[in-house]
């Protein structure tokens, strides 16, 4: 039988402040806090228990947490891993735009598939990057905007998409030191 612990209302309220609604349990929040403490203090990391410190947290791709201060570790788009130099949020967005361009029959159709700013031809001001292979310029996005754009394209085209990322240990990061993952199954 697992030990039972009583928490004061104050401690419970503090734990709730670190929880993701409808995702976390009290145990998952405590494990995440212990992971952060053990990482920063140099204390030995416990290996027993139900939650491994290095476990990847799955997030709902349609209601993502704040991705500010994240680093992308791996991307698979439409069943193919992205090249090393493209494993970042805007690299993912570029892959999504390329997939949308291959499917769209017109610029108007492309603009319905891609929810970020883009123009035909080369544009290099205002944060635009030219994708020479498809003759489209796409405006760069922060992590949150790039994810929204790529997620929308993948869902509209029915492509599988898997992104693994980690929050940096920085003030303002939603889950410092935590590895997260989004997975869109695509159409079968």
Order of alpha helices (4+ residues) and beta strands (2+ residues): alpha-alpha-beta-beta-beta-alpha-alpha-beta-beta-beta-alpha-beta-beta
